[in-house]
Amino acid sequence: MNGLGRLLAPSRWWRVLAALSLAAISFGVIAHTVPQNHELSPLDEYVYVDYLAKVPTQFVVRQGETTGEVARDALACRGIAVLGPGEYRCGLNTAWADGYTEDGKTTADIYTPAYFAITWVAAQPFVWAGVDLVDAGRLVGGLWLGLGTVLMFLLMTRLRVPPLLAWALGVIVIVSPGIFWANAFVSTDAPSLAAGAGIGLLALLAYQRRASPVWLGLAVVLAIAIKFQNIIAVGLVAIVLTAIAIRDARARSTATNKRMLAAVARDRSLVIATVMVVVALATQVVWMVIRSSISLNSAPDLNVEVPLSKTGLLMESFNFLRQTPLGVEQGGETPVKTVVGMTLVMLTIVGVVGMVFAGRRGSTESLVAGSVLLASTAAAPVLAIALNVALGETLQIPPRYGLSILPAFVLCAGWLFSLKRWGPAAMAVLAVVLLVASFLSR
């Protein structure tokens, strides 16, 4: 079949339509949700709104800086979700500044302007249409989600997950509670799904020599610039590439162990994995230097310190696996969202564990599943230690920090359920039911 024939093939058009429908459903779900959630998210949306509002005037917020009028008005008029009804005092924000958390200072200075600048630009068409900045920024979460689900779909189908099954799993992700908190509010978690899926897809293309590793390096820089916690996805992909390098070196060589180790060290996959990690860490170091140089030297105490102990680190190791970065951690979800969240947790954990045992030894499926199991248990403790070193605070790692590895969990579920002939159709029916229920529930 020539190039034009491949382009016009029904299977290719079905995949294009499926990807476009995921983007449309993503934006539709967020656009449906935003007007129904007037209050600010308890997940730091107040300081994120402050950062977003300051993009056109100062671009970056500094350590120790006080929050501005836009964020304080939003807090006064909207209150905070889940915490219960508050005393709304629109227009009187300056009169009760002393009541703000952290003495009215921002805690969003730990982030580069990357997420906020991109979101501010993308929000302008909504602002021009008469939407206020907070809701406009939230609507951009639908665009981030659409990008993430499309990239996840492309990753899964390129790794032999049937398109119908990949589409169905994408829909279930869209209506999950983790995505609700990440994408229906102004949140640095909004791009995490796209970051993880994009890094995974570009790493696959680089391994297959269908894309330059330079694109992967640029994606890593952007992902870390948006949120350091996206390094979890970088680490996972690096583990997978290292495992593949070992497998390929063994397949090519029957020589001594010493020579095989030399072959592994020279393997292209291991080189890419090493460069990925170095680029990620270098990006964060550069930002830390910049942040320190522009600091006002009056940073607030985060007041969330917990002991960095062996027991604490052990408990953190189960953090991402038990909730598969989707956890219903904030409360306030509808019963439907709770059901969706638990369904996705079960599907993905069964997928990972199932592929560890069902995958042929040495196959890509078994290597990825084993790497996901390793990364999901090691990531939270390692991240806790890294944040302790970087910020001088010991923080309890919330499951949402692992959203960037959600595509890998979903990929494993796709592989497992594709082993059953009924898998794709059954999952599609389940996805449609959950999607309709989520629209009707609120």
C-alpha positions as CSV (number, residue, x, y, z in Angstrom):
1,M,0.0,0.0,0.0
2,N,1.4,3.4,-1.0
3,G,1.5,6.5,1.3
4,L,-1.8,7.8,0.1
5,G,-3.5,4.5,0.6
6,R,-2.2,4.2,4.1
7,L,-3.5,7.8,4.8
8,L,-7.0,6.9,3.6
9,A,-7.2,3.5,5.2
10,P,-10.3,3.1,7.4
11,S,-8.2,2.0,10.4
12,R,-6.2,5.2,10.2
13,W,-9.3,7.4,10.0
14,W,-10.9,5.5,12.9
15,R,-7.8,6.3,15.0
16,V,-7.9,10.0,14.0
17,L,-11.5,10.3,14.9
18,A,-11.0,8.4,18.2
19,A,-8.2,10.8,19.1
20,L,-10.2,13.9,18.2
21,S,-13.2,12.6,20.1
22,L,-11.0,12.2,23.2
23,A,-9.9,15.8,22.9
24,A,-13.5,16.9,22.5
25,I,-14.7,14.9,25.4
26,S,-11.9,16.2,27.6
27,F,-12.8,19.8,26.9
28,G,-16.5,19.1,27.1
29,V,-16.2,17.4,30.6
30,I,-14.1,20.3,32.0
31,A,-16.4,23.0,30.4
32,H,-19.4,21.2,31.9
33,T,-17.7,21.1,35.3
34,V,-16.2,24.6,35.6
35,P,-19.5,26.6,36.0
36,Q,-20.6,24.1,38.8
37,N,-17.5,24.7,40.9
38,H,-17.6,28.3,42.0
39,E,-15.3,27.8,45.0
40,L,-11.5,27.6,44.8
41,S,-9.8,24.2,45.1
42,P,-8.1,23.5,48.4
43,L,-5.1,22.3,46.4
44,D,-3.4,25.7,46.4
45,E,-5.6,27.2,43.7
46,Y,-5.6,30.5,45.5
47,V,-1.8,31.0,45.0
48,Y,-2.0,29.6,41.5
49,V,-4.6,32.2,40.6
50,D,-2.3,34.8,42.0
51,Y,0.6,33.6,39.8
52,L,-1.6,33.4,36.7
53,A,-2.9,37.0,37.3
54,K,0.7,38.3,37.6
55,V,2.0,36.8,34.3
56,P,1.3,39.9,32.1
57,T,2.8,42.4,34.7
58,Q,5.7,40.6,36.3
59,F,5.9,37.1,34.7
60,V,7.3,35.4,37.7
61,V,6.5,35.5,41.4
62,R,9.3,35.6,44.0
63,Q,9.9,33.8,47.2
64,G,8.4,35.8,50.1
65,E,6.1,37.8,47.8
66,T,2.6,38.7,49.0
67,T,-0.5,37.7,47.0
68,G,-2.3,40.3,44.9
69,E,-5.7,41.8,44.5
70,V,-7.0,39.3,42.0
71,A,-6.3,36.2,44.1
72,R,-7.6,37.8,47.3
73,D,-10.8,38.9,45.6
74,A,-11.2,35.3,44.3
75,L,-10.7,33.9,47.8
76,A,-13.0,36.5,49.4
77,C,-15.8,36.0,46.9
78,R,-15.5,32.2,46.2
79,G,-14.3,30.6,49.4
80,I,-12.5,27.2,49.5
81,A,-14.2,24.0,48.3
82,V,-14.5,21.0,50.7
83,L,-13.7,23.2,53.8
84,G,-17.3,24.2,54.1
85,P,-19.2,27.5,53.7
86,G,-17.1,30.6,54.3
87,E,-17.7,34.2,54.9
88,Y,-17.7,35.7,51.4
89,R,-16.7,39.4,51.5
90,C,-16.3,40.5,47.9
91,G,-14.6,43.8,47.6
92,L,-13.3,43.8,51.2
93,N,-10.2,41.7,50.6
94,T,-7.7,44.2,52.0
95,A,-9.6,44.5,55.3
96,W,-8.9,40.9,56.3
97,A,-5.4,40.4,54.8
98,D,-4.1,39.3,58.2
99,G,-6.4,36.3,58.1
100,Y,-4.7,34.8,55.0
101,T,-2.6,31.6,55.3
102,E,1.2,32.1,55.3
103,D,0.7,35.7,56.4
104,G,-0.6,36.5,52.9
105,K,2.5,35.3,51.1
106,T,2.6,33.1,48.1
107,T,3.8,29.5,48.2
108,A,3.7,29.2,44.4
109,D,7.2,30.7,44.0
110,I,8.6,27.1,43.9
111,Y,7.3,26.9,40.3
112,T,8.8,28.4,37.1
113,P,6.4,30.6,35.1
114,A,6.1,27.9,32.4
115,Y,2.7,26.5,33.3
116,F,1.2,29.9,34.2
117,A,2.5,31.7,31.1
118,I,1.2,29.0,28.7
119,T,-2.1,28.9,30.6
120,W,-2.5,32.7,30.6
121,V,-1.9,32.9,26.8
122,A,-4.4,30.0,26.2
123,A,-6.9,31.6,28.5
124,Q,-7.1,34.9,26.6
125,P,-9.7,33.8,24.0
126,F,-12.0,32.9,26.9
127,V,-11.3,36.2,28.6
128,W,-12.1,38.1,25.4
129,A,-15.4,36.2,25.3
130,G,-16.3,37.5,28.8
131,V,-15.1,34.7,31.1
132,D,-13.3,35.9,34.2
133,L,-9.6,34.9,34.6
134,V,-10.2,32.2,37.1
135,D,-12.7,30.3,35.1
136,A,-10.8,31.0,31.9
137,G,-7.7,29.4,33.4
138,R,-9.8,26.5,34.5
139,L,-11.1,26.0,31.0
140,V,-7.5,25.7,29.7
141,G,-7.4,22.7,32.0
142,G,-9.6,21.0,29.4
143,L,-7.1,21.8,26.7
144,W,-4.3,20.3,28.8
145,L,-6.5,17.2,29.4
146,G,-7.3,16.9,25.7
147,L,-3.6,17.0,24.9
148,G,-2.8,14.4,27.5
149,T,-5.5,11.9,26.5
150,V,-4.6,12.2,22.8
151,L,-0.9,11.6,23.6
152,M,-1.9,8.7,25.8
153,F,-4.1,7.2,23.0
154,L,-1.2,7.5,20.6
155,L,1.2,5.9,23.0
156,M,-1.1,3.0,23.7
157,T,-2.0,2.3,20.0
158,R,1.6,2.5,19.0
159,L,2.3,-0.2,21.6
160,R,-0.4,-2.5,20.1
161,V,-3.3,-1.7,22.4
162,P,-6.5,-2.0,20.2
163,P,-7.8,1.5,19.4
164,L,-11.3,0.9,20.9
165,L,-9.7,-0.2,24.1
166,A,-7.3,2.7,24.2
167,W,-10.2,5.1,23.6
168,A,-12.3,3.5,26.3
169,L,-9.5,3.7,28.9
170,G,-9.0,7.3,27.9
171,V,-12.6,8.2,28.6
172,I,-12.5,6.5,32.0
173,V,-9.4,8.6,32.9
174,I,-11.2,11.8,31.8
175,V,-14.1,11.3,34.3
176,S,-11.9,10.1,37.2
177,P,-11.7,12.2,40.4
178,G,-7.9,12.7,40.1
179,I,-8.4,14.4,36.8
180,F,-11.3,16.5,38.2
181,W,-9.0,18.0,40.9
182,A,-6.1,18.4,38.4
183,N,-7.9,19.8,35.4
184,A,-11.1,21.5,36.5
185,F,-9.2,24.1,38.5
186,V,-6.2,26.3,38.0
187,S,-3.5,23.7,39.0
188,T,0.1,22.8,38.1
189,D,-1.2,19.2,38.0
190,A,-3.2,20.0,34.8
191,P,-0.3,19.3,32.4
192,S,0.9,16.1,34.2
193,L,-1.0,13.6,32.1
194,A,0.3,15.2,28.9
195,A,3.8,15.4,30.4
196,G,3.9,11.7,31.2
197,A,2.3,10.5,28.0
198,G,4.4,12.9,25.8
199,I,7.7,11.8,27.4
200,G,6.7,8.1,27.0
201,L,5.7,8.6,23.4
202,L,8.8,10.5,22.4
203,A,11.1,8.0,24.2
204,L,9.4,5.2,22.2
205,L,9.9,7.1,18.9
206,A,13.5,7.8,19.8
207,Y,14.1,4.1,20.6
208,Q,12.5,3.2,17.3
209,R,14.7,5.8,15.6
210,R,11.5,7.6,14.3
211,A,12.3,10.8,16.1
212,S,15.4,12.6,17.3
213,P,16.2,12.3,21.0
214,V,16.5,16.1,21.0
215,W,12.7,16.3,21.0
216,L,12.6,14.0,24.0
217,G,15.2,16.3,25.7
218,L,13.1,19.4,25.0
219,A,10.0,17.6,26.3
220,V,11.8,16.7,29.6
221,V,12.9,20.3,30.0
222,L,9.4,21.6,29.6
223,A,7.9,18.9,31.9
224,I,10.3,19.7,34.7
225,A,9.9,23.4,34.2
226,I,6.2,23.0,34.6
227,K,6.4,20.9,37.7
228,F,9.4,19.2,39.3
229,Q,7.2,16.3,40.3
230,N,7.0,15.3,36.6
231,I,10.5,13.9,37.1
232,I,8.7,10.7,38.2
233,A,7.7,10.1,34.6
234,V,11.3,10.8,33.5
235,G,12.5,8.3,36.1
236,L,10.0,5.7,34.9
237,V,11.0,6.0,31.3
238,A,14.7,5.9,32.2
239,I,14.1,2.6,34.1
240,V,12.3,1.1,31.1
241,L,15.0,2.2,28.7
242,T,17.7,0.8,31.0
243,A,15.8,-2.5,31.2
244,I,15.5,-2.6,27.4
245,A,19.3,-1.8,27.1
246,I,20.1,-4.8,29.3
247,R,17.7,-7.0,27.3
248,D,19.0,-5.9,23.9
249,A,22.7,-6.3,25.0
250,R,22.0,-9.8,26.2
251,A,20.3,-10.7,22.9
252,R,23.3,-9.4,20.9
253,S,26.1,-10.9,23.0
254,T,27.1,-14.3,24.3
255,A,30.4,-13.0,25.6
256,T,31.5,-12.7,29.1
257,N,29.6,-10.7,31.7
258,K,32.4,-8.0,31.6
259,R,31.9,-7.5,27.9
260,M,28.2,-7.6,28.2
261,L,28.3,-4.8,30.8
262,A,30.4,-2.8,28.4
263,A,27.8,-3.4,25.7
264,V,25.1,-2.2,28.0
265,A,27.0,0.9,28.9
266,R,27.3,1.8,25.2
267,D,23.7,0.9,24.3
268,R,21.8,3.8,22.8
269,S,18.8,3.2,25.1
270,L,20.9,3.6,28.2
271,V,22.6,6.7,26.8
272,I,19.2,8.3,26.2
273,A,18.0,7.3,29.7
274,T,21.1,8.8,31.3
275,V,20.8,12.1,29.3
276,M,17.1,12.3,30.2
277,V,17.8,12.2,34.0
278,V,20.8,14.6,33.7
279,V,18.7,17.1,31.7
280,A,15.8,16.9,34.2
281,L,18.0,17.5,37.2
282,A,19.9,20.3,35.4
283,T,16.7,22.0,34.6
284,Q,15.6,22.0,38.2
285,V,19.0,23.2,39.4
286,V,18.9,26.1,37.0
287,W,15.5,27.1,38.3
288,M,16.6,26.8,42.0
289,V,19.5,29.1,41.3
290,I,17.2,31.6,39.5
291,R,14.6,31.4,42.3
292,S,17.2,32.0,45.0
293,S,18.7,35.0,43.1
294,I,15.3,36.8,42.9
295,S,14.1,35.8,46.3
296,L,12.8,38.4,48.8
297,N,14.3,36.3,51.6
298,S,11.1,36.1,53.6
299,A,9.7,32.7,52.6
300,P,6.6,31.5,54.6
301,D,6.8,28.3,56.6
302,L,4.8,25.6,54.7
303,N,3.5,24.2,58.1
304,V,3.1,20.7,56.7
305,E,6.3,19.2,58.1
306,V,6.2,15.5,59.0
307,P,9.2,13.4,60.2
308,L,11.5,12.0,57.6
309,S,11.8,8.6,59.1
310,K,12.4,5.1,57.8
311,T,8.8,4.2,58.7
312,G,7.5,7.3,57.0
313,L,9.5,6.5,53.8
314,L,8.2,2.9,53.9
315,M,4.6,4.2,54.1
316,E,5.3,6.6,51.2
317,S,6.3,3.6,49.1
318,F,2.7,2.5,48.8
319,N,1.4,6.0,48.1
320,F,1.1,5.9,44.3
321,L,0.3,2.2,43.9
322,R,-2.6,2.1,46.3
323,Q,-4.4,5.0,44.7
324,T,-2.8,4.9,41.3
325,P,-2.5,8.7,41.3
326,L,-6.3,9.0,41.1
327,G,-7.1,8.8,44.8
328,V,-10.3,10.4,46.1
329,E,-8.0,12.3,48.5
330,Q,-9.9,15.6,49.0
331,G,-13.4,14.4,49.6
332,G,-16.5,16.1,48.2
333,E,-16.7,13.9,45.1
334,T,-20.0,12.7,43.8
335,P,-20.8,9.0,44.2
336,V,-20.2,8.5,40.5
337,K,-16.7,10.0,40.7
338,T,-15.9,7.8,43.6
339,V,-17.1,4.7,41.6
340,V,-15.0,5.9,38.6
341,G,-12.0,6.4,40.7
342,M,-12.2,3.0,42.4
343,T,-12.9,1.4,39.0
344,L,-9.8,2.9,37.4
345,V,-7.6,2.1,40.4
346,M,-8.7,-1.6,40.2
347,L,-8.2,-1.7,36.4
348,T,-4.8,-0.2,36.5
349,I,-3.4,-2.2,39.4
350,V,-4.8,-5.4,37.9
351,G,-3.2,-4.4,34.6
352,V,0.3,-3.8,36.1
353,V,0.4,-6.8,38.3
354,G,-1.3,-9.0,35.6
355,M,1.3,-8.0,33.0
356,V,4.2,-8.7,35.3
357,F,3.1,-12.3,35.4
358,A,1.2,-12.6,32.0
359,G,3.8,-10.9,29.9
360,R,6.4,-13.1,28.2
361,R,9.7,-12.9,30.0
362,G,11.9,-10.2,28.4
363,S,9.0,-8.7,26.4
364,T,8.4,-5.0,26.3
365,E,5.1,-5.6,28.2
366,S,6.7,-7.4,31.1
367,L,9.6,-4.9,31.3
368,V,7.2,-1.9,31.3
369,A,4.9,-3.5,33.9
370,G,7.9,-4.4,36.2
371,S,9.3,-0.9,35.8
372,V,5.9,0.7,36.7
373,L,5.7,-1.5,39.8
374,L,9.2,-0.4,40.8
375,A,8.7,3.3,40.0
376,S,5.3,3.5,41.7
377,T,6.8,2.1,45.0
378,A,10.1,4.0,44.8
379,A,9.0,7.4,43.5
380,A,7.2,8.8,46.5
381,P,10.1,8.1,49.0
382,V,12.7,9.4,46.6
383,L,10.6,12.5,45.9
384,A,10.1,13.1,49.6
385,I,13.9,13.0,50.1
386,A,14.5,15.3,47.1
387,L,12.0,17.9,48.3
388,N,13.5,17.7,51.8
389,V,16.9,18.5,50.3
390,A,15.6,21.2,47.9
391,L,13.1,23.0,50.2
392,G,14.4,22.1,53.7
393,E,10.9,20.8,54.5
394,T,9.7,17.2,54.9
395,L,6.4,17.0,53.0
396,Q,3.9,14.2,52.8
397,I,3.6,13.3,49.1
398,P,0.0,13.4,47.8
399,P,-1.0,10.7,45.2
400,R,-1.7,13.5,42.7
401,Y,2.1,14.0,42.3
402,G,2.1,10.7,40.5
403,L,-0.3,11.8,37.7
404,S,2.5,11.8,35.2
405,I,2.9,8.0,35.4
406,L,-0.8,7.4,35.1
407,P,-0.4,6.7,31.3
408,A,1.9,3.8,32.1
409,F,-0.6,2.3,34.5
410,V,-3.3,2.7,31.8
411,L,-1.1,1.2,29.2
412,C,-0.6,-2.0,31.3
413,A,-4.3,-2.2,31.7
414,G,-4.7,-1.9,28.0
415,W,-2.3,-4.7,27.3
416,L,-4.0,-7.0,29.9
417,F,-7.5,-6.5,28.7
418,S,-6.5,-6.8,25.0
419,L,-5.7,-10.5,25.8
420,K,-9.4,-11.1,26.0
421,R,-11.6,-10.9,22.9
422,W,-14.3,-9.3,24.8
423,G,-12.0,-6.8,26.5
424,P,-12.3,-3.8,24.1
425,A,-16.0,-4.0,23.6
426,A,-16.7,-4.4,27.4
427,M,-14.4,-1.6,28.3
428,A,-16.1,0.7,25.7
429,V,-19.5,0.0,27.1
430,L,-18.2,0.7,30.7
431,A,-16.6,3.9,29.5
432,V,-19.8,5.2,27.9
433,V,-21.9,4.4,30.9
434,L,-19.5,6.1,33.3
435,L,-19.2,9.2,31.0
436,V,-23.0,9.6,30.7
437,A,-23.4,9.0,34.5
438,S,-20.8,11.6,35.2
439,F,-22.7,14.2,33.1
440,L,-26.0,13.4,34.7
441,S,-24.7,13.2,38.3
442,R,-24.0,16.9,38.6
